[in-house]
Structure formats: structure tokens, C-alpha cells
Amino acid sequence: MHTQVLVLGGGPGGYAAAFFAADLGMEVTIVDKVGKLGGTCLLRGCIPSKALLHVAKVINESVEMDDWGVKFDKPQIDLDAMRARKQQIIDTLSGGLSTLAKKRNVKVVIGSGVFEDSNRLRIEGGDPSTHPSTGCISFDTCILATGSEPAMPGMFNIGSDRIMDSTGALELADIPENLLVVGAGYIGLEMGTVYASLGSKVKVVEMMDTFLPTTDADLARQLKKRLDHLFESIELGTKVAGVEEKDNKIIATFEKGDKTYTEAFDRVLVCIGRRPNSDGIGLENTKVVVDDRGFVQTDNQQKTDDPSIYAIGDVIGNPMLAHKASYEGKIAVEVIKGENSTFDAQAIPAVVFTDPELAWAGITERQAKEQGIDVEIAVYPWGASGRAQAMGRPDGLTKMIIEPGTDRVLGVGIVGSGAGELIGEATLAIEMGAVVHDMTECIHPHPTMSETLPHAGDAHHGVATEIYRPRRPKK
């Protein structure tokens, strides 16, 4: 079997690249070990987790309505129905992708792919009754999109199903009375939010002394204030020194400073990062270069050191985001087609889908300081927003990172209810090289949370209507 373009991996980067290549008239084959298109994001990651986070949000909002004099009974949780609904969403979306592949004449081969050389892929596994073994598929060009998987340090591999990674947590085997979440990154905080809302007592431990170190402290602080009430505790600067199973409990030993102590939990969720899926796929039989962390090396056209192989998504490094992978997939296809395309995005938005959500795009204040970049900061508190007050959610903040002299918007950070929906406008502004005046002179509907973006610009100019914050004179 021969194909013009072979895509190894059917996740959001892989199928986006495959569909785009087919739309441009290329002959395309996707090889995926699961066979259901969607990858980690759809099948066992961001889509099912956001479905469960929606459930958590509704539960929490029902409690918040007490302040309005509207009282709901304590929710009755039917885990079987919840799991079925989650699976229905996955099946619907994955089925839609399968239909789209057929409409585009994109072949989908089930099995694990191993490179024989730079132009041949051996297929292993799969279901021979529905997809007979194809042996090797030869190709003109391959787009490597094998993604990543949760990292699980050996210390936690004690043979207990009470210790879970993010995939296991999404299975919702039960609602543990006590849950330990190891790692205060976005995955741990999101899944911790789900389980806490369903009734678990959640303890989060983080080895580092900072909370969400990839974003700005003032934004992270707003989120932590709320999570401090939802979770039993968030322990920073705390290391898990060991775990053991005893009497149907996981006994965890913690080290914090010079203090050592133990606690018992029904389940432990380990969320300390992800590692690229680059091992065991025969890259040593090609010219592809892999660094010491397992990431495939590419240039800004998604080219590897092997002229026949391109790479996109998690397997090439951070940020490990589905929308970044999809963007890279389109770049790779355009380059394969002969266009002089490059990855030159000025901003890659990121969202932590907790409640409140935390989102950012472009440079952060933290990054500016680390890189020695001079910036000006404008902040608009949601306590001054009529819509936020009406929603009972004034616990938010919109922040703008501005280039001195030009007033160009370099970055935006937002924490608050629905921040993930607001960050798109900020991303567009950064990509277009907008200045603060462009934001403030664009009329936004009232009352909405989107108004907080131009209001942050007004705060920068010292003319914000709902707050009094005169602009400091320039030095």
C-alpha cells in the first residue's frame, strides 16, 4: 500500500492535517492505534474533562443560588448515567470525524505504526477482522502526530488501581471520600474541581512553592482564593516521598520543609505532566532527531531532519495544546504543498477550565520580567463590572500587558467566569498588532464581561469610568 501523505496519529493535530491535505487534493492515510479519530483530546482528555467540568459548574452554581433566596436540594449523583452521557458525547464527535474522513476519501488504518525507514511504516496490532494487516505502508511524506501520554513516576507504580493518571480519573470508577491530587497544574486543578464538586474531599500537593507558575501571580491568586474554599487544602512546597496501599487505602508520606507526615486516601491522582510518544515507533530508523526528553526536533515549518517526515503537536514540545497542534498541522500541509508557510503565531491562548477559568495569550508579566522586557500593566477588576456583580461573580480580573511608547498590546490575562471565551478577542488583537486605543474604541455590548477588555485599556489611559485610577505620569 502506498499513500502520498501518511499521518501517524489521529488526534486534533493529525486529523486536522489529514483533512486539510485531502481538501487540497492529496491522497491521505491516517494510521492510529485506537482507530477512533480524536486522539487524547477527544477520547480521554479535554472533551470528556470539560463535559465533567460543566457538571461541576452546574452543581456549584446551584449552591451559589442560596444567596438569591433560591434553594436546591442536594444533587443525587448517578455515576452510571454520567459515564454514559460522557461516552455519548465522545462517540458522537468521534463518529462525526469518521464520517468526515470517509467524505474526504481519507483512509483510516488501525494499528501502531513503526518506521522501517524514512518512507515506509510497518503496521502492528489493530483488528484483523475489520482492518486486515497491511504490512508496510510506503509514503511520499509523513506527518508525525503521535501526541503525548501522562507521566507516571516509578514511585507511584505500586500495582494499585487506586493510583490514577488523568485517563483513569476520567473513568469515574467512583467518588472517593478522600482524593489526593499530586501536582497543581491545570490538569490536576481541573480534575480536582470535578471530584470536589461531586463530593470528594480533595487535597492538592505541589512540590514547587508557586501556584500555577506558568501564569501571573495576581491572576493565579484569584483562582486560588476560590479553590481554597472548594478543596480541603492546597499544600505548596510539599513533596510526596512515598506511597503504599494498606487496608484499601493509599498511605502517602509527605515532606514539607523539615516536617514529615502521612495521610490516608481512597484514591490518588498523579498529574505531574506529560511525556511525548516518541519511543518505540522506529524513529531511530529515520533521520529524525529526538532530544534527551523525547521531543522530536523541528524547524518553524514543522520539518524534521528527515526530508520525508514532518512533526506536529505534543510530540515536538510545549505548549501541549490541541489548538497548537491543529495550527501546526496546517502549516505542515501547506509546506508539503509547496507554499512558503511558517509557524509565526504571536500568541497561543491557554485556558485553565476551573471555576473561575484562567486564560492568557501573548506574553505574561512574569515572562516579561524574566526576559528583561519593559512593559506597562493595566488591570480592570471585575468587582467594577455590572454584569459580574449581577452574576454573583465579581472574583475576576482582566489584565493587559502593553509595550511602552507604542501602546501595542503584547499580552492579556483574564481570570473569571467564562475567561476562556473572552481570550479569543485578545488573541486576535495581539495577532493584528492592535494598540490599546484599538481596543477602547471598539464598542462592546453592555452589560457583558467582554467590556472588561476595553475597560482595562481605559484604566491604562487613566479614564476608566467605573473605577478611579489616574494614569501615572511617565518618568
ZADRENDREN-455839 format. One record per residue (C-alpha): residue number from 1; residue in one letter; y, z, x. Coordinates in nm, 2 decimals. Example, Ala and Ser with C-alpha at 12.3 -4.5 7.8 and 13.67 -1.06 7.14 Angstrom:
REM ZADRENDREN-455839
[torse 1,A,[-0.45,0.78,1.23]]
[torse 2,S,[-0.11,0.71,1.37]]
This chain:
REM ZADRENDREN-455839
[torse 1,M,[0.00,0.00,0.00]]
[torse 2,H,[0.35,-0.09,0.13]]
[torse 3,T,[0.69,0.00,0.00]]
[torse 4,Q,[1.04,-0.09,0.10]]
[torse 5,V,[1.17,0.27,0.07]]
[torse 6,L,[0.95,0.58,0.07]]
[torse 7,V,[1.09,0.91,-0.04]]
[torse 8,L,[0.89,1.21,0.07]]
[torse 9,G,[0.97,1.49,-0.18]]
[torse 10,G,[1.06,1.47,-0.55]]
[torse 11,G,[1.34,1.73,-0.57]]
[torse 12,P,[1.70,1.67,-0.67]]
[torse 13,G,[1.78,1.50,-0.34]]
[torse 14,G,[1.46,1.30,-0.34]]
[torse 15,Y,[1.46,1.17,-0.69]]
[torse 16,A,[1.84,1.10,-0.68]]
[torse 17,A,[1.79,0.89,-0.37]]
[torse 18,A,[1.49,0.71,-0.52]]
[torse 19,F,[1.66,0.63,-0.85]]
[torse 20,F,[1.98,0.51,-0.67]]
[torse 21,A,[1.78,0.29,-0.43]]
[torse 22,A,[1.59,0.14,-0.73]]
[torse 23,D,[1.92,0.08,-0.91]]
[torse 24,L,[2.03,-0.12,-0.61]]
[torse 25,G,[1.73,-0.34,-0.63]]
[torse 26,M,[1.50,-0.18,-0.37]]
[torse 27,E,[1.12,-0.12,-0.41]]
[torse 28,V,[1.08,0.26,-0.41]]
[torse 29,T,[0.78,0.50,-0.39]]
[torse 30,I,[0.81,0.88,-0.42]]
[torse 31,V,[0.54,1.09,-0.27]]
[torse 32,D,[0.54,1.45,-0.40]]
[torse 33,K,[0.26,1.71,-0.36]]
[torse 34,V,[0.32,1.85,-0.71]]
[torse 35,G,[0.37,1.52,-0.89]]
[torse 36,K,[0.62,1.66,-1.14]]
[torse 37,L,[0.96,1.54,-1.03]]
[torse 38,G,[1.23,1.81,-1.00]]
[torse 39,G,[1.13,2.00,-0.69]]
[torse 40,T,[1.20,2.36,-0.63]]
[torse 41,C,[1.53,2.35,-0.81]]
[torse 42,L,[1.39,2.24,-1.15]]
[torse 43,L,[1.03,2.37,-1.13]]
[torse 44,R,[1.07,2.71,-0.97]]
[torse 45,G,[1.43,2.77,-0.87]]
[torse 46,C,[1.78,2.71,-1.00]]
[torse 47,I,[1.70,2.58,-1.35]]
[torse 48,P,[1.45,2.85,-1.46]]
[torse 49,S,[1.66,3.12,-1.30]]
[torse 50,K,[1.97,3.00,-1.48]]
[torse 51,A,[1.77,3.00,-1.81]]
[torse 52,L,[1.68,3.36,-1.75]]
[torse 53,L,[2.03,3.45,-1.64]]
[torse 54,H,[2.15,3.31,-1.98]]
[torse 55,V,[1.92,3.56,-2.15]]
[torse 56,A,[2.06,3.84,-1.93]]
[torse 57,K,[2.42,3.74,-2.02]]
[torse 58,V,[2.35,3.75,-2.39]]
[torse 59,I,[2.18,4.09,-2.36]]
[torse 60,N,[2.48,4.23,-2.16]]
[torse 61,E,[2.73,4.07,-2.40]]
[torse 62,S,[2.56,4.24,-2.69]]
[torse 63,V,[2.61,4.58,-2.52]]
[torse 64,E,[2.98,4.50,-2.44]]
[torse 65,M,[3.05,4.43,-2.81]]
[torse 66,D,[3.03,4.80,-2.87]]
[torse 67,D,[3.40,4.81,-2.76]]
[torse 68,W,[3.48,4.58,-3.05]]
[torse 69,G,[3.30,4.80,-3.30]]
[torse 70,V,[3.01,4.56,-3.33]]
[torse 71,K,[2.68,4.73,-3.25]]
[torse 72,F,[2.34,4.56,-3.20]]
[torse 73,D,[2.00,4.72,-3.19]]
[torse 74,K,[1.83,4.74,-2.85]]
[torse 75,P,[1.67,4.40,-2.79]]
[torse 76,Q,[1.29,4.36,-2.82]]
[torse 77,I,[1.16,4.16,-2.53]]
[torse 78,D,[0.88,3.92,-2.59]]
[torse 79,L,[0.78,3.81,-2.24]]
[torse 80,D,[0.53,3.55,-2.37]]
[torse 81,A,[0.80,3.38,-2.58]]
[torse 82,M,[1.04,3.40,-2.29]]
[torse 83,R,[0.80,3.24,-2.05]]
[torse 84,A,[0.71,2.97,-2.30]]
[torse 85,R,[1.08,2.89,-2.36]]
[torse 86,K,[1.14,2.87,-1.99]]
[torse 87,Q,[0.85,2.64,-1.94]]
[torse 88,Q,[0.96,2.42,-2.22]]
[torse 89,I,[1.29,2.36,-2.05]]
[torse 90,I,[1.12,2.28,-1.73]]
[torse 91,D,[0.87,2.04,-1.90]]
[torse 92,T,[1.15,1.87,-2.10]]
[torse 93,L,[1.36,1.80,-1.79]]
[torse 94,S,[1.07,1.70,-1.56]]
[torse 95,G,[0.93,1.48,-1.83]]
[torse 96,G,[1.27,1.31,-1.86]]
[torse 97,L,[1.27,1.24,-1.49]]
[torse 98,S,[0.92,1.09,-1.51]]
[torse 99,T,[1.04,0.86,-1.79]]
[torse 100,L,[1.34,0.76,-1.58]]
[torse 101,A,[1.11,0.68,-1.28]]
[torse 102,K,[0.90,0.45,-1.50]]
[torse 103,K,[1.20,0.27,-1.64]]
[torse 104,R,[1.32,0.21,-1.29]]
[torse 105,N,[0.98,0.10,-1.16]]
[torse 106,V,[0.97,0.38,-0.91]]
[torse 107,K,[0.61,0.46,-0.82]]
[torse 108,V,[0.52,0.83,-0.80]]
[torse 109,V,[0.22,0.92,-0.58]]
[torse 110,I,[0.08,1.28,-0.60]]
[torse 111,G,[-0.02,1.43,-0.27]]
[torse 112,S,[0.10,1.58,0.06]]
[torse 113,G,[0.24,1.32,0.30]]
[torse 114,V,[0.17,1.33,0.67]]
[torse 115,F,[0.33,1.08,0.91]]
[torse 116,E,[0.08,0.88,1.10]]
[torse 117,D,[0.37,0.71,1.29]]
[torse 118,S,[0.72,0.60,1.22]]
[torse 119,N,[0.62,0.36,0.95]]
[torse 120,R,[0.30,0.50,0.80]]
[torse 121,L,[0.24,0.81,0.58]]
[torse 122,R,[-0.11,0.94,0.51]]
[torse 123,I,[-0.16,1.09,0.17]]
[torse 124,E,[-0.36,1.41,0.14]]
[torse 125,G,[-0.47,1.61,-0.17]]
[torse 126,G,[-0.35,1.52,-0.52]]
[torse 127,D,[-0.56,1.45,-0.82]]
[torse 128,P,[-0.80,1.16,-0.75]]
[torse 129,S,[-0.89,1.13,-1.12]]
[torse 130,T,[-0.54,1.03,-1.22]]
[torse 131,H,[-0.40,0.91,-0.89]]
[torse 132,P,[-0.68,0.76,-0.67]]
[torse 133,S,[-0.63,0.82,-0.30]]
[torse 134,T,[-0.40,0.56,-0.15]]
[torse 135,G,[-0.50,0.64,0.21]]
[torse 136,C,[-0.18,0.54,0.40]]
[torse 137,I,[0.14,0.40,0.26]]
[torse 138,S,[0.34,0.19,0.50]]
[torse 139,F,[0.71,0.17,0.46]]
[torse 140,D,[1.02,0.00,0.60]]
[torse 141,T,[1.23,0.31,0.56]]
[torse 142,C,[1.15,0.67,0.47]]
[torse 143,I,[1.39,0.93,0.33]]
[torse 144,L,[1.26,1.28,0.42]]
[torse 145,A,[1.34,1.52,0.14]]
[torse 146,T,[1.08,1.79,0.17]]
[torse 147,G,[1.32,2.08,0.09]]
[torse 148,S,[1.25,2.45,0.18]]
[torse 149,E,[1.05,2.75,0.08]]
[torse 150,P,[1.12,3.12,0.06]]
[torse 151,A,[1.09,3.31,0.39]]
[torse 152,M,[0.84,3.60,0.38]]
[torse 153,P,[0.83,3.81,0.70]]
[torse 154,G,[0.49,3.92,0.81]]
[torse 155,M,[0.56,4.29,0.74]]
[torse 156,F,[0.55,4.21,0.36]]
[torse 157,N,[0.22,4.02,0.37]]
[torse 158,I,[0.00,4.31,0.28]]
[torse 159,G,[-0.21,4.12,0.03]]
[torse 160,S,[-0.04,4.27,-0.28]]
[torse 161,D,[0.09,4.07,-0.58]]
[torse 162,R,[0.34,4.35,-0.63]]
[torse 163,I,[0.54,4.20,-0.35]]
[torse 164,M,[0.71,3.88,-0.47]]
[torse 165,D,[0.93,3.60,-0.35]]
[torse 166,S,[1.17,3.42,-0.58]]
[torse 167,T,[0.90,3.19,-0.71]]
[torse 168,G,[0.68,3.49,-0.81]]
[torse 169,A,[0.98,3.67,-0.97]]
[torse 170,L,[1.04,3.37,-1.20]]
[torse 171,E,[0.69,3.40,-1.33]]
[torse 172,L,[0.79,3.72,-1.52]]
[torse 173,A,[0.45,3.88,-1.49]]
[torse 174,D,[0.60,4.20,-1.64]]
[torse 175,I,[0.92,4.40,-1.65]]
[torse 176,P,[0.87,4.66,-1.37]]
[torse 177,E,[1.02,5.01,-1.43]]
[torse 178,N,[1.14,5.01,-1.07]]
[torse 179,L,[1.22,4.70,-0.87]]
[torse 180,L,[1.33,4.68,-0.51]]
[torse 181,V,[1.52,4.37,-0.41]]
[torse 182,V,[1.53,4.31,-0.03]]
[torse 183,G,[1.84,4.11,0.05]]
[torse 184,A,[2.18,4.10,-0.11]]
[torse 185,G,[2.22,3.72,-0.10]]
[torse 186,Y,[2.28,3.51,-0.41]]
[torse 187,I,[1.91,3.48,-0.50]]
[torse 188,G,[1.84,3.85,-0.48]]
[torse 189,L,[2.15,3.93,-0.68]]
[torse 190,E,[2.07,3.67,-0.95]]
[torse 191,M,[1.71,3.78,-0.99]]
[torse 192,G,[1.82,4.14,-0.97]]
[torse 193,T,[2.06,4.07,-1.26]]
[torse 194,V,[1.78,3.92,-1.47]]
[torse 195,Y,[1.54,4.21,-1.42]]
[torse 196,A,[1.81,4.48,-1.46]]
[torse 197,S,[1.92,4.32,-1.79]]
[torse 198,L,[1.56,4.32,-1.91]]
[torse 199,G,[1.54,4.69,-1.84]]
[torse 200,S,[1.42,4.74,-1.48]]
[torse 201,K,[1.59,5.00,-1.26]]
[torse 202,V,[1.69,4.78,-0.97]]
[torse 203,K,[1.77,4.89,-0.61]]
[torse 204,V,[1.91,4.63,-0.37]]
[torse 205,V,[1.90,4.69,0.00]]
[torse 206,E,[2.08,4.47,0.26]]
[torse 207,M,[2.03,4.51,0.64]]
[torse 208,M,[2.39,4.39,0.70]]
[torse 209,D,[2.69,4.61,0.64]]
[torse 210,T,[2.87,4.35,0.43]]
[torse 211,F,[2.81,4.24,0.08]]
[torse 212,L,[2.78,3.86,0.03]]
[torse 213,P,[2.91,3.79,0.39]]
[torse 214,T,[2.95,3.41,0.33]]
[torse 215,T,[3.24,3.47,0.09]]
[torse 216,D,[3.56,3.66,0.10]]
[torse 217,A,[3.56,4.04,0.07]]
[torse 218,D,[3.81,4.06,-0.21]]
[torse 219,L,[3.60,3.82,-0.43]]
[torse 220,A,[3.27,3.99,-0.34]]
[torse 221,R,[3.43,4.33,-0.41]]
[torse 222,Q,[3.50,4.23,-0.77]]
[torse 223,L,[3.14,4.13,-0.82]]
[torse 224,K,[3.00,4.44,-0.65]]
[torse 225,K,[3.20,4.67,-0.88]]
[torse 226,R,[3.02,4.53,-1.19]]
[torse 227,L,[2.68,4.52,-1.02]]
[torse 228,D,[2.72,4.88,-0.91]]
[torse 229,H,[2.70,4.97,-1.28]]
[torse 230,L,[2.42,4.73,-1.37]]
[torse 231,F,[2.19,4.82,-1.07]]
[torse 232,E,[2.06,5.16,-0.98]]
[torse 233,S,[2.21,5.12,-0.63]]
[torse 234,I,[2.31,4.87,-0.37]]
[torse 235,E,[2.25,5.00,-0.02]]
[torse 236,L,[2.42,4.82,0.26]]
[torse 237,G,[2.33,4.87,0.63]]
[torse 238,T,[1.98,4.96,0.52]]
[torse 239,K,[1.66,4.82,0.68]]
[torse 240,V,[1.31,4.81,0.53]]
[torse 241,A,[1.10,4.95,0.81]]
[torse 242,G,[0.76,4.92,0.64]]
[torse 243,V,[0.57,4.88,0.31]]
[torse 244,E,[0.23,4.99,0.18]]
[torse 245,E,[0.05,4.98,-0.15]]
[torse 246,K,[-0.07,5.32,-0.29]]
[torse 247,D,[-0.17,5.41,-0.64]]
[torse 248,N,[-0.04,5.09,-0.80]]
[torse 249,K,[0.30,5.14,-0.63]]
[torse 250,I,[0.47,4.99,-0.33]]
[torse 251,I,[0.59,5.26,-0.09]]
[torse 252,A,[0.88,5.14,0.11]]
[torse 253,T,[1.02,5.31,0.42]]
[torse 254,F,[1.39,5.27,0.48]]
[torse 255,E,[1.61,5.32,0.78]]
[torse 256,K,[1.98,5.37,0.74]]
[torse 257,G,[2.16,5.49,1.05]]
[torse 258,D,[1.96,5.78,1.19]]
[torse 259,K,[1.81,5.85,0.85]]
[torse 260,T,[1.45,5.75,0.75]]
[torse 261,Y,[1.32,5.79,0.39]]
[torse 262,T,[1.06,5.65,0.15]]
[torse 263,E,[1.07,5.54,-0.22]]
[torse 264,A,[0.81,5.41,-0.46]]
[torse 265,F,[0.85,5.09,-0.66]]
[torse 266,D,[0.64,4.90,-0.91]]
[torse 267,R,[0.74,4.57,-0.75]]
[torse 268,V,[0.93,4.44,-0.45]]
[torse 269,L,[1.13,4.11,-0.45]]
[torse 270,V,[1.19,3.97,-0.10]]
[torse 271,C,[1.50,3.74,-0.08]]
[torse 272,I,[1.60,3.71,0.28]]
[torse 273,G,[1.65,3.34,0.30]]
[torse 274,R,[1.46,3.01,0.30]]
[torse 275,R,[1.29,2.80,0.57]]
[torse 276,P,[1.27,2.42,0.59]]
[torse 277,N,[0.95,2.24,0.50]]
[torse 278,S,[0.91,2.05,0.83]]
[torse 279,D,[0.58,2.19,0.96]]
[torse 280,G,[0.25,2.01,0.90]]
[torse 281,I,[0.39,1.68,0.79]]
[torse 282,G,[0.33,1.49,1.12]]
[torse 283,L,[0.69,1.47,1.25]]
[torse 284,E,[0.55,1.50,1.60]]
[torse 285,N,[0.41,1.15,1.55]]
[torse 286,T,[0.76,1.01,1.50]]
[torse 287,K,[1.08,1.02,1.70]]
[torse 288,V,[1.24,1.27,1.46]]
[torse 289,V,[1.39,1.57,1.64]]
[torse 290,V,[1.34,1.92,1.49]]
[torse 291,D,[1.54,2.22,1.62]]
[torse 292,D,[1.39,2.56,1.71]]
[torse 293,R,[1.45,2.68,1.35]]
[torse 294,G,[1.26,2.39,1.20]]
[torse 295,F,[1.56,2.19,1.08]]
[torse 296,V,[1.55,1.82,1.11]]
[torse 297,Q,[1.84,1.68,1.31]]
[torse 298,T,[2.06,1.41,1.15]]
[torse 299,D,[2.40,1.25,1.20]]
[torse 300,N,[2.66,1.21,0.93]]
[torse 301,Q,[2.48,0.90,0.79]]
[torse 302,Q,[2.16,1.10,0.74]]
[torse 303,K,[1.99,0.92,1.03]]
[torse 304,T,[1.74,1.10,1.23]]
[torse 305,D,[1.65,1.00,1.59]]
[torse 306,D,[1.38,0.77,1.44]]
[torse 307,P,[1.54,0.45,1.32]]
[torse 308,S,[1.30,0.43,1.03]]
[torse 309,I,[1.35,0.78,0.90]]
[torse 310,Y,[1.65,0.94,0.72]]
[torse 311,A,[1.66,1.31,0.61]]
[torse 312,I,[1.85,1.49,0.34]]
[torse 313,G,[1.87,1.83,0.17]]
[torse 314,D,[1.74,2.17,0.27]]
[torse 315,V,[1.52,2.03,0.55]]
[torse 316,I,[1.82,1.94,0.75]]
[torse 317,G,[2.00,2.28,0.72]]
[torse 318,N,[2.27,2.48,0.53]]
[torse 319,P,[2.41,2.49,0.28]]
[torse 320,M,[2.08,2.47,0.09]]
[torse 321,L,[2.22,2.34,-0.23]]
[torse 322,A,[2.08,2.08,-0.48]]
[torse 323,H,[2.41,1.90,-0.52]]
[torse 324,K,[2.45,1.86,-0.15]]
[torse 325,A,[2.10,1.71,-0.13]]
[torse 326,S,[2.18,1.46,-0.40]]
[torse 327,Y,[2.50,1.36,-0.23]]
[torse 328,E,[2.32,1.31,0.10]]
[torse 329,G,[2.06,1.11,-0.08]]
[torse 330,K,[2.31,0.86,-0.20]]
[torse 331,I,[2.47,0.84,0.15]]
[torse 332,A,[2.13,0.76,0.30]]
[torse 333,V,[2.06,0.49,0.04]]
[torse 334,E,[2.40,0.32,0.10]]
[torse 335,V,[2.34,0.32,0.47]]
[torse 336,I,[1.99,0.17,0.43]]
[torse 337,K,[2.15,-0.09,0.21]]
[torse 338,G,[2.39,-0.18,0.50]]
[torse 339,E,[2.70,0.00,0.39]]
[torse 340,N,[2.91,0.20,0.64]]
[torse 341,S,[2.89,0.52,0.44]]
[torse 342,T,[2.92,0.87,0.60]]
[torse 343,F,[2.90,1.23,0.47]]
[torse 344,D,[3.26,1.32,0.47]]
[torse 345,A,[3.29,1.57,0.18]]
[torse 346,Q,[3.59,1.80,0.23]]
[torse 347,A,[3.44,2.07,0.00]]
[torse 348,I,[3.09,2.16,-0.11]]
[torse 349,P,[3.12,2.40,-0.40]]
[torse 350,A,[2.89,2.70,-0.41]]
[torse 351,V,[2.82,2.94,-0.71]]
[torse 352,V,[2.65,3.28,-0.74]]
[torse 353,F,[2.54,3.28,-1.10]]
[torse 354,T,[2.56,3.66,-1.15]]
[torse 355,D,[2.79,3.81,-1.41]]
[torse 356,P,[3.07,3.77,-1.32]]
[torse 357,E,[3.00,3.45,-1.14]]
[torse 358,L,[3.14,3.39,-0.80]]
[torse 359,A,[3.23,3.04,-0.68]]
[torse 360,W,[3.41,2.88,-0.39]]
[torse 361,A,[3.49,2.54,-0.24]]
[torse 362,G,[3.66,2.44,0.08]]
[torse 363,I,[3.75,2.69,0.35]]
[torse 364,T,[3.74,3.06,0.28]]
[torse 365,E,[3.99,3.31,0.41]]
[torse 366,R,[3.71,3.46,0.61]]
[torse 367,Q,[3.63,3.12,0.77]]
[torse 368,A,[4.00,3.06,0.84]]
[torse 369,K,[4.03,3.39,1.03]]
[torse 370,E,[3.70,3.33,1.23]]
[torse 371,Q,[3.82,2.98,1.32]]
[torse 372,G,[4.18,3.08,1.40]]
[torse 373,I,[4.33,2.86,1.13]]
[torse 374,D,[4.67,2.97,1.00]]
[torse 375,V,[4.66,2.98,0.62]]
[torse 376,E,[4.86,3.13,0.33]]
[torse 377,I,[4.68,3.31,0.04]]
[torse 378,A,[4.77,3.30,-0.33]]
[torse 379,V,[4.59,3.53,-0.57]]
[torse 380,Y,[4.61,3.55,-0.95]]
[torse 381,P,[4.44,3.85,-1.12]]
[torse 382,W,[4.26,3.78,-1.44]]
[torse 383,G,[4.40,4.10,-1.58]]
[torse 384,A,[4.71,3.90,-1.65]]
[torse 385,S,[4.52,3.63,-1.84]]
[torse 386,G,[4.54,3.65,-2.22]]
[torse 387,R,[4.20,3.47,-2.25]]
[torse 388,A,[4.03,3.70,-2.01]]
[torse 389,Q,[4.17,4.00,-2.20]]
[torse 390,A,[4.06,3.85,-2.53]]
[torse 391,M,[3.71,3.80,-2.39]]
[torse 392,G,[3.70,4.16,-2.26]]
[torse 393,R,[3.65,4.02,-1.91]]
[torse 394,P,[3.96,4.09,-1.70]]
[torse 395,D,[3.74,4.17,-1.40]]
[torse 396,G,[3.82,3.84,-1.23]]
[torse 397,L,[4.03,3.68,-0.96]]
[torse 398,T,[4.15,3.32,-0.87]]
[torse 399,K,[4.24,3.27,-0.51]]
[torse 400,M,[4.39,2.97,-0.33]]
[torse 401,I,[4.38,2.91,0.04]]
[torse 402,I,[4.68,2.70,0.14]]
[torse 403,E,[4.80,2.51,0.45]]
[torse 404,P,[5.14,2.64,0.56]]
[torse 405,G,[5.41,2.38,0.58]]
[torse 406,T,[5.23,2.11,0.38]]
[torse 407,D,[5.12,2.34,0.09]]
[torse 408,R,[4.79,2.15,0.09]]
[torse 409,V,[4.50,2.32,-0.10]]
[torse 410,L,[4.23,2.39,0.16]]
[torse 411,G,[4.01,2.62,-0.04]]
[torse 412,V,[3.97,2.80,-0.37]]
[torse 413,G,[3.76,3.11,-0.45]]
[torse 414,I,[3.70,3.24,-0.81]]
[torse 415,V,[3.52,3.54,-0.93]]
[torse 416,G,[3.49,3.60,-1.30]]
[torse 417,S,[3.31,3.49,-1.62]]
[torse 418,G,[3.24,3.12,-1.60]]
[torse 419,A,[3.37,3.07,-1.25]]
[torse 420,G,[3.10,2.81,-1.18]]
[torse 421,E,[3.25,2.58,-1.45]]
[torse 422,L,[3.61,2.63,-1.31]]
[torse 423,I,[3.53,2.54,-0.94]]
[torse 424,G,[3.48,2.17,-1.01]]
[torse 425,E,[3.86,2.12,-1.07]]
[torse 426,A,[3.93,2.30,-0.74]]
[torse 427,T,[3.68,2.08,-0.56]]
[torse 428,L,[3.84,1.77,-0.69]]
[torse 429,A,[4.18,1.90,-0.58]]
[torse 430,I,[4.06,1.97,-0.22]]
[torse 431,E,[3.89,1.63,-0.20]]
[torse 432,M,[4.20,1.45,-0.31]]
[torse 433,G,[4.42,1.64,-0.07]]
[torse 434,A,[4.62,1.79,-0.35]]
[torse 435,V,[4.91,2.02,-0.28]]
[torse 436,V,[4.99,2.34,-0.48]]
[torse 437,H,[5.26,2.15,-0.67]]
[torse 438,D,[4.99,1.91,-0.80]]
[torse 439,M,[4.80,2.20,-0.95]]
[torse 440,T,[5.10,2.37,-1.10]]
[torse 441,E,[5.25,2.06,-1.26]]
[torse 442,C,[4.92,1.96,-1.43]]
[torse 443,I,[4.94,2.10,-1.78]]
[torse 444,H,[4.64,2.32,-1.87]]
[torse 445,P,[4.54,2.42,-2.22]]
[torse 446,H,[4.63,2.77,-2.33]]
[torse 447,P,[4.46,3.01,-2.36]]
[torse 448,T,[4.19,2.93,-2.12]]
[torse 449,M,[4.06,3.06,-1.79]]
[torse 450,S,[4.14,2.72,-1.63]]
[torse 451,E,[4.51,2.83,-1.64]]
[torse 452,T,[4.44,3.07,-1.37]]
[torse 453,L,[4.43,2.78,-1.12]]
[torse 454,P,[4.79,2.67,-1.17]]
[torse 455,H,[4.89,3.03,-1.22]]
[torse 456,A,[4.76,3.11,-0.87]]
[torse 457,G,[4.98,2.82,-0.74]]
[torse 458,D,[5.28,2.97,-0.93]]
[torse 459,A,[5.21,3.30,-0.76]]
[torse 460,H,[5.22,3.12,-0.43]]
[torse 461,H,[5.57,2.99,-0.52]]
[torse 462,G,[5.68,3.33,-0.65]]
[torse 463,V,[5.73,3.21,-1.01]]
[torse 464,A,[5.41,3.32,-1.19]]
[torse 465,T,[5.51,3.41,-1.55]]
[torse 466,E,[5.26,3.68,-1.63]]
[torse 467,I,[5.29,3.87,-1.30]]
[torse 468,Y,[5.58,3.96,-1.08]]
[torse 469,R,[5.51,3.88,-0.73]]
[torse 470,P,[5.81,3.72,-0.54]]
[torse 471,R,[5.71,3.49,-0.26]]
[torse 472,R,[5.76,3.65,0.08]]
[torse 473,P,[6.03,3.47,0.29]]
[torse 474,K,[5.88,3.26,0.56]]
[torse 475,K,[5.91,3.40,0.91]]
